[in-house]
Amino acid sequence: MLADFDDACGKIGLQLNLTKTMFIRNGWVPDTPFSLNGTTISECSSYLGPEVNMMNDLAPELGRRKRAAWGAYKSIEDVVKKTKNIRLRAHLFNTTVLPALTYASETWALRKQDENAVSVIERSIERVMLGMTRLTQVRAGIRCSTLRQQSKIRDAAVYAKSSKIRWAEHVMRLNDHRWTRAVSDWTPWNVERTTGRPPTRWSDFFTRSFEERYGALRVSNGQDALDQPGT
């Protein structure tokens, strides 16, 4: 495919810069070097920032998000330590650390363990902001909810879910036959599901949220009916 693309470029006077060309290998391609015209093409595992893999495993990407979040905190650390303004510290965190931690969270297929991993990263930075260690927190019996009341920062897991909702709303408004909408609506009918529990899908979050929301409404409406006189 790349050779055909290179030939097509040559016919219109364009030339591929093979030193800047990279490729991502899927799960069905053998782990062998890839070259074109005698030049070895570099392999990468990230696309537009986040790391991608065939198993849709968020663990490697969350490791990169952790490093990015701490790097973002280091850029505001001096100001955070010097100021006593709680709102200013929270604002700095929400506008620098939080976007770095949840970058591309619109596309995440969040599992419960991934939510916990994001929360752990956020709480570790939160404790540093408040001048506290994990050991000090445990010995003092301070709950994480109490620290959150002190720091006033936004919850990263909730922010990631809100980002997914905003992105889903944006995709649903698309009506110009973009790949973004087509891939979101696509159902591979000709593929058989493997045995065992299926992996978490991007859309499972919305299905679960709707079930929880309307399930709670049904319970509430049923309770209201039972509370009415004569029932």
C-alpha positions in Angstrom: 0.0 0.0 0.0 2.8 2.4 0.9 4.6 1.6 -2.3 1.5 2.3 -4.3 1.0 5.6 -2.5 4.7 6.5 -3.2 4.2 5.7 -6.9 1.0 7.8 -7.0 2.9 10.7 -5.4 5.7 10.5 -7.9 3.2 10.8 -10.8 2.1 14.2 -9.7 5.6 15.5 -8.7 5.5 14.7 -5.0 7.9 12.7 -2.9 7.5 10.9 0.4 9.8 11.9 3.2 10.6 8.4 4.4 12.6 9.7 7.4 9.4 11.2 8.8 7.1 8.4 7.7 6.0 6.1 10.5 3.6 3.2 10.8 1.5 1.4 13.4 1.5 -2.4 13.4 -1.8 -4.2 14.1 -2.2 -7.6 15.7 -2.1 -9.6 12.5 1.2 -8.3 11.0 4.4 -10.2 11.8 7.0 -8.4 13.9 9.5 -7.9 11.0 11.2 -4.7 9.8 9.3 -2.6 7.3 11.2 -0.7 4.5 10.5 1.1 1.3 13.1 1.9 -1.4 15.9 0.6 0.9 14.8 2.9 3.8 13.6 1.4 7.0 10.3 2.9 8.2 10.1 3.7 11.9 7.4 2.1 14.0 5.3 4.1 16.5 2.6 3.1 19.0 0.9 6.5 19.4 -1.5 8.3 17.1 -2.3 12.0 17.6 -0.9 11.9 21.2 -2.4 8.8 22.9 -0.9 5.4 22.7 -3.0 2.8 20.9 -2.9 -1.0 20.8 -5.0 -3.8 19.2 -6.2 -5.0 22.6 -7.6 -1.5 23.5 -5.7 -1.8 26.8 -5.6 1.6 28.6 -2.8 0.7 31.0 0.1 1.8 28.8 -1.7 5.0 28.0 -2.5 5.7 31.6 1.2 5.4 32.4 1.9 8.1 29.8 -0.9 10.2 31.2 0.6 9.9 34.7 4.0 11.2 33.5 2.3 14.0 31.6 0.2 15.0 34.6 3.3 15.1 36.9 5.1 17.1 34.2 2.2 19.6 34.1 2.2 19.9 37.9 6.0 20.6 37.9 5.3 23.6 35.7 3.0 25.2 38.3 4.6 23.8 41.4 6.3 27.0 42.5 3.1 29.0 42.3 1.1 26.4 44.0 3.5 26.2 47.0 3.7 29.9 47.4 0.0 30.9 47.1 -2.5 30.4 49.9 -5.4 31.1 47.5 -7.3 27.8 47.3 -9.3 28.9 44.3 -6.1 29.9 42.4 -4.5 26.5 43.1 -7.6 24.7 42.0 -7.8 26.8 38.9 -4.2 26.0 38.0 -4.7 22.3 38.5 -7.9 22.2 36.5 -6.4 24.1 33.6 -3.0 22.4 33.4 -2.8 19.1 35.2 -6.3 17.8 34.6 -6.2 18.2 30.8 -2.8 16.4 30.7 -4.1 13.6 32.8 -7.4 13.1 30.8 -6.0 13.9 27.3 -8.1 12.0 24.7 -10.4 10.6 27.4 -13.2 11.1 24.9 -12.1 7.9 23.3 -11.4 5.8 26.4 -13.3 2.6 27.1 -13.2 3.1 30.8 -13.3 0.1 33.1 -13.6 0.4 36.8 -10.0 -0.4 37.3 -9.1 2.4 34.9 -11.2 4.9 36.8 -9.5 3.8 40.0 -6.1 4.3 38.3 -7.0 7.8 37.2 -8.2 8.7 40.7 -5.0 7.3 42.3 -2.9 9.5 40.0 -5.0 12.6 40.8 -5.0 12.0 44.6 -1.2 11.6 44.6 -0.8 15.0 43.0 -3.5 16.4 45.3 -1.6 15.3 48.4 1.6 17.0 47.2 -0.4 20.2 46.5 -1.7 20.1 50.1 1.8 19.3 51.5 0.8 15.9 52.7 2.1 12.4 52.2 0.1 9.1 52.0 1.5 8.0 55.3 0.5 11.2 57.0 -3.0 11.0 55.6 -3.4 7.4 56.9 -2.0 8.1 60.3 -4.3 11.2 60.7 -7.3 9.2 59.5 -8.1 11.8 56.8 -10.5 10.6 54.2 -9.9 11.4 50.5 -13.2 13.2 50.4 -11.9 15.6 53.1 -8.8 16.3 51.0 -11.0 17.0 48.0 -13.0 19.6 50.0 -9.8 21.3 50.9 -8.2 21.3 47.4 -11.5 22.2 45.5 -10.1 20.5 42.4 -12.3 18.7 39.9 -12.7 14.9 39.9 -10.6 13.5 37.1 -12.7 10.4 36.6 -15.9 12.4 36.4 -14.2 14.9 34.1 -13.2 12.0 31.8 -16.8 10.8 31.7 -18.1 14.3 30.9 -15.6 14.5 28.1 -17.0 11.3 26.6 -20.6 12.7 26.8 -19.6 15.9 25.1 -17.8 14.0 22.3 -20.8 11.7 21.9 -23.1 14.7 21.5 -20.8 16.2 18.9 -20.6 12.9 16.9 -24.4 12.5 17.0 -24.8 15.9 15.4 -22.6 15.0 12.5 -24.6 14.3 9.3 -22.1 14.8 6.5 -21.0 11.1 6.2 -17.8 11.4 8.2 -15.8 8.4 9.2 -16.2 9.6 12.8 -19.9 9.0 12.8 -19.7 5.9 10.5 -17.3 4.1 12.8 -19.3 5.0 15.9 -22.5 3.5 14.4 -20.7 0.5 12.8 -21.7 -3.0 13.9 -19.5 -5.9 12.6 -22.2 -8.5 11.9 -19.8 -10.8 10.1 -17.4 -11.2 13.1 -18.1 -13.9 15.7 -17.5 -12.9 19.3 -14.8 -14.8 21.1 -15.5 -17.0 24.1 -15.6 -15.4 27.6 -16.6 -12.0 28.8 -16.3 -9.4 26.0 -13.9 -6.5 26.5 -15.3 -3.2 27.5 -16.6 -1.1 24.6 -16.6 2.6 24.2 -20.4 2.7 24.2 -20.8 0.5 27.3 -20.5 3.6 29.5 -23.6 5.2 27.9 -25.6 1.9 28.1 -24.7 1.5 31.8 -25.4 5.2 32.6 -28.9 5.0 30.9 -29.7 1.8 32.7 -28.7 3.3 36.1 -30.6 6.5 35.4 -33.8 5.1 34.2 -33.6 2.2 36.7 -33.5 4.7 39.5 -36.4 6.6 37.9 -38.5 3.5 37.7 -37.7 2.7 41.4 -38.6 6.3 42.4 -41.8 6.3 40.4 -42.8 2.9 41.9 -42.1 4.2 45.4 -44.2 7.3 44.7 -47.1 5.0 43.5 -46.8 2.9 46.7 -46.9 6.1 48.9 -50.1 7.3 47.3 -53.3 6.9 49.5 -55.2 3.8 48.7 -52.3 1.7 47.5 
